[in-house]
C-alpha cells in the first residue's frame, strides 16, 4: 500500500508523541527501581499513567490541530465551489425560465396558426 506524504508525516508526529525519548528513559529507570525494590508498584503505576495521560493529551492536541487545518482549508475552498455551483444553478434556472417562456410563445403561435388554417380551410 502506498502512503501519502501527509500520512507519513502524521505517523511520524504520532510516533514522536508515543516514543518520547526522555520519558522512555524515565520509565526504564522507574521499572529498574521497581524490580530492585526501591519504589512501590503504586509509584510505577502512577508513572505509567502519567506517561499515557501525556500521550493522550498531546495526540488530542495534534488531532485538534489537524481537524482545524482541514476545516480551514475546506472553508477556503467551499466558497469558490459554492459560488461556482450557485452560478451554475442560477444560469440553469434562467435557461429553464427562458425555455418555458419560449414554449409558451410557441404554443400561442401554434394555436393562432391552427385557428387561421382552420378558418381558411372552412372558407
PERA-V955928 format. One record per residue. N is the residue number from 1. RES is the residue in three letters. BURIAL is # if it has 24 or more other C-alpha atoms within 12 Angstrom, else .. Layout:
n = [N/N]
res = [RES/RES]
burial = [BURIAL/BURIAL]
This chain:
n = [1/2/3/4/5/6/7/8/9/10/11/12/13/14/15/16/17/18/19/20/21/22/23/24/25/26/27/28/29/30/31/32/33/34/35/36/37/38/39/40/41/42/43/44/45/46/47/48/49/50/51/52/53/54/55/56/57/58/59/60/61/62/63/64/65/66/67/68/69/70/71/72/73/74/75/76/77/78/79/80/81/82/83/84/85/86/87/88/89/90/91/92/93/94/95/96/97/98/99/100/101/102/103/104/105/106/107/108/109/110/111/112/113/114/115/116/117/118/119/120/121/122/123]
res = [UNK/UNK/UNK/UNK/UNK/UNK/UNK/UNK/UNK/UNK/UNK/UNK/UNK/UNK/UNK/UNK/UNK/UNK/UNK/UNK/UNK/UNK/UNK/UNK/UNK/UNK/UNK/UNK/UNK/UNK/UNK/UNK/UNK/UNK/UNK/UNK/UNK/UNK/UNK/UNK/UNK/UNK/UNK/UNK/UNK/UNK/UNK/UNK/UNK/UNK/UNK/UNK/UNK/UNK/UNK/UNK/UNK/UNK/UNK/UNK/UNK/UNK/UNK/UNK/UNK/UNK/UNK/UNK/UNK/UNK/UNK/UNK/UNK/UNK/UNK/UNK/UNK/UNK/UNK/UNK/UNK/UNK/UNK/UNK/UNK/UNK/UNK/UNK/UNK/UNK/UNK/UNK/UNK/UNK/UNK/UNK/UNK/UNK/UNK/UNK/UNK/UNK/UNK/UNK/UNK/UNK/UNK/UNK/UNK/UNK/UNK/UNK/UNK/UNK/UNK/UNK/UNK/UNK/UNK/UNK/UNK/UNK/UNK]
burial = [././././././././././././././././#/./././././././././#/././#/#/././././././././././././#/././#/./././#/./././#/./././././././././././././././././././././././././././././././././././././././././././././././././././././././././././././././././././.]
